[in-house]
């Protein structure tokens, strides 16, 4: 899921700092999650998805399956 979120952020031209500014979640929390050093609460995940305008299910699609071949 962390890898998928990194891809989504890159596709939207966003950084962890950008996401932090939008969601009001600390940048260190977002970075820790993106680097697999921290688990994330479902409520926080929903907030991130809302900020990115994505369906939460998109985070569970393997990156390999998401890329159009």
C-alpha positions as CSV (number, residue, x, y, z in Angstrom):
1,X,0.0,0.0,0.0
2,X,2.9,2.4,0.7
3,X,4.3,1.8,-2.7
4,X,1.0,2.4,-4.3
5,X,0.6,5.7,-2.4
6,X,4.0,6.8,-3.6
7,X,3.0,6.1,-7.2
8,X,-0.2,8.1,-6.8
9,X,1.6,11.0,-5.2
10,X,4.2,11.0,-8.1
11,X,1.4,10.9,-10.7
12,X,-0.3,13.9,-9.1
13,X,3.1,15.7,-8.9
14,X,2.8,15.8,-5.1
15,X,5.3,15.3,-2.3
16,X,4.8,14.1,1.3
17,X,5.0,17.7,2.3
18,X,2.2,18.7,-0.1
19,X,0.1,15.9,1.3
20,X,0.9,17.0,4.8
21,X,-0.2,20.6,4.1
22,X,-3.5,19.4,2.6
23,X,-4.4,16.8,5.2
24,X,-2.9,18.5,8.3
25,X,-1.1,15.2,9.1
26,X,2.5,15.8,10.1
27,X,5.0,15.3,7.4
28,X,7.0,12.9,9.6
29,X,3.9,10.7,10.0
30,X,3.3,10.6,6.3
31,X,7.0,10.0,5.5
32,X,7.2,7.2,8.1
33,X,4.2,5.5,6.6
34,X,5.5,5.9,3.0
35,X,8.8,4.3,4.1
36,X,7.1,1.4,5.8
37,X,8.2,2.4,9.3
38,X,4.7,3.1,10.7
39,X,1.3,1.7,10.4
40,X,-1.6,4.0,9.5
41,X,-5.0,4.2,11.1
42,X,-8.0,3.7,8.9
43,X,-9.3,7.2,9.7
44,X,-6.0,8.7,8.6
45,X,-6.1,6.6,5.4
46,X,-9.5,7.9,4.6
47,X,-8.3,11.5,5.1
48,X,-5.4,10.9,2.7
49,X,-7.7,9.4,0.1
50,X,-10.1,12.3,0.4
51,X,-7.3,14.8,-0.1
52,X,-6.1,12.9,-3.1
53,X,-9.6,12.4,-4.6
54,X,-9.2,8.7,-4.8
55,X,-11.2,5.7,-3.7
56,X,-9.5,3.9,-0.8
57,X,-9.6,0.6,-2.8
58,X,-7.1,2.2,-5.2
59,X,-4.4,1.8,-2.6
60,X,-4.8,-2.0,-2.6
61,X,-4.3,-2.5,-6.3
62,X,-0.8,-3.9,-6.9
63,X,1.3,-1.3,-8.7
64,X,2.2,-3.9,-11.3
65,X,-1.5,-4.4,-12.2
66,X,-2.2,-0.7,-12.3
67,X,0.3,0.2,-14.9
68,X,-1.1,0.0,-18.4
69,X,0.9,-2.4,-20.5
